[in-house]
């Protein structure tokens, strides 16, 4: 019988135990905690103990418990004791959630309309599906240099991909082939002028240690999909690749002195395309639907 070994889910009892452990850190442990892990915990705990509850209560006109924001308030108190910047995104977002939770606990309304997404017009919809369906895996490139600001725009799109429990593990290594010729030799397809390596900082998953491995890899996959689409939208082309073996990863880890907590997952080669592949035609969506219930 086929067994999906990536589905390493925990039992309800194990999840409850890990949840309690996540909530039982002392102030001293939180003060001494690695900064990356602590910030991930602020994001993850704010998500699980406050964000979901705030939006539920605001939408359904419910009154939140007065103590709903207490744990996040404690984390931000520790944040200040650690003298971390209050301009960092997780601090700002957690502060917003606390303010909203306190208002809801007093029976007040919370106006979320300022954060409503821009309405999608028919033109925007058309452009999105054009980018989606006309993106190709391109393996030939011109010699034109890609500016750093274009690469950063593309990588920023990867950071905005969906990420489980908002622990934000995605990290990058940018390698220009002209600066490190042959380093990526061994891939099964011709490489591009720029290699965008998608990594994960595994310290972030200590904040949610019951995340299955499959879910962790999906976080990197979501970033990769955003990156290839953003590259096409920004006028580049590219190809999404995988590491052929452990030796390949070890070579990169040693070259860039990457610590053990950085996991190399996949990479995307990009540049200005010099190839126009025929669309790899897809089957009908009706044939992909296993059932309607």
Residue pairs with C-beta under 8 A, 6 or more apart in sequence:
4 214
6 212
6 213
6 214
6 217
7 212
7 214
8 212
8 213
8 214
9 212
10 18
10 210
14 210
15 210
18 209
18 210
19 210
22 41
22 44
22 45
22 207
22 208
22 209
23 45
23 71
25 33
27 74
27 78
30 38
30 41
30 75
30 78
31 78
31 81
31 82
33 41
34 203
35 82
35 84
36 201
36 203
36 204
37 203
37 204
37 206
37 207
38 78
38 82
39 84
39 88
39 90
40 167
40 168
40 169
40 203
40 204
40 205
40 206
40 207
41 75
41 206
41 207
42 72
42 75
42 76
42 79
42 90
42 91
42 94
43 90
43 93
43 94
43 165
43 166
43 167
43 168
43 207
44 165
44 166
44 167
44 207
44 208
45 71
45 72
45 75
45 207
46 72
46 75
46 90
46 93
46 94
46 97
46 166
47 165
47 166
48 165
49 68
49 71
49 72
50 68
50 69
50 71
50 72
50 94
50 97
50 98
50 101
51 97
51 166
53 64
53 68
53 101
54 64
54 68
54 97
54 100
54 101
54 104
54 110
55 112
56 62
57 63
57 64
57 104
58 100
58 104
58 109
58 110
58 112
61 109
62 104
63 104
63 105
63 107
64 101
64 104
64 105
65 105
66 105
68 101
68 104
68 105
69 97
69 98
69 101
69 102
69 105
72 94
72 97
72 98
72 101
73 98
75 94
76 91
76 94
76 95
76 98
79 86
79 91
80 86
84 91
85 91
86 92
86 95
100 110
103 109
103 110
104 110
120 128
131 229
131 232
131 233
132 229
133 279
134 232
134 279
135 228
135 229
135 232
136 232
136 237
136 273
136 276
136 277
136 279
137 238
137 239
137 240
137 277
138 237
138 238
138 239
138 273
138 274
138 275
138 277
139 189
139 190
139 192
139 239
139 275
140 190
140 273
140 274
140 275
141 192
141 193
141 237
141 271
141 272
141 273
141 274
141 275
142 271
142 272
142 273
142 274
143 193
144 271
144 272
145 193
146 193
146 194
146 236
146 270
146 271
146 272
150 234
150 235
150 236
151 174
151 194
151 196
151 270
153 230
153 234
154 196
154 227
154 230
154 231
154 234
154 236
154 270
155 172
155 174
155 196
155 227
157 226
157 227
157 229
157 230
158 170
158 172
158 198
158 223
158 224
158 226
158 227
158 230
159 168
159 170
159 223
160 226
161 170
161 219
161 222
161 223
161 225
161 226
162 219
162 222
163 169
163 170
163 219
163 222
163 223
164 208
164 211
164 215
164 216
164 218
164 219
165 207
165 208
165 211
167 204
167 205
167 207
167 208
167 211
168 204
169 200
169 201
169 202
169 204
169 205
169 216
169 219
169 220
170 198
170 199
170 200
170 219
170 220
170 223
171 199
171 200
171 201
171 262
172 196
172 197
172 198
172 199
173 195
173 196
173 197
173 199
173 252
173 256
173 258
174 194
174 195
174 196
174 197
175 183
175 184
175 194
175 195
175 197
176 193
176 194
176 195
177 183
177 184
177 191
177 192
177 193
177 194
177 195
178 193
180 255
183 251
183 252
183 255
184 191
184 195
184 267
185 191
186 244
186 245
186 247
186 248
187 241
187 244
187 248
188 244
189 239
189 241
191 241
191 269
192 238
192 239
192 269
192 270
192 271
193 269
193 270
193 271
194 269
194 270
194 271
195 267
195 268
195 269
196 227
196 267
196 268
196 269
196 270
197 252
197 264
197 266
197 267
198 220
198 223
198 224
198 227
198 265
198 266
198 267
198 268
199 220
199 258
199 262
199 263
199 264
199 265
200 216
200 219
200 220
200 262
200 263
200 265
201 261
201 262
202 261
202 262
202 263
203 261
205 211
205 216
217 265
220 265
220 266
221 266
224 240
224 266
224 268
227 268
228 238
228 240
228 268
231 237
231 238
231 268
231 270
232 238
235 272
236 270
236 271
236 272
236 273
237 270
237 271
237 272
237 273
237 275
238 268
238 269
238 270
238 271
238 273
239 268
239 269
240 266
240 267
240 268
241 266
241 267
241 268
241 269
242 266
242 267
243 249
243 264
243 266
243 267
249 264
252 258
252 264
253 262
253 264
258 264
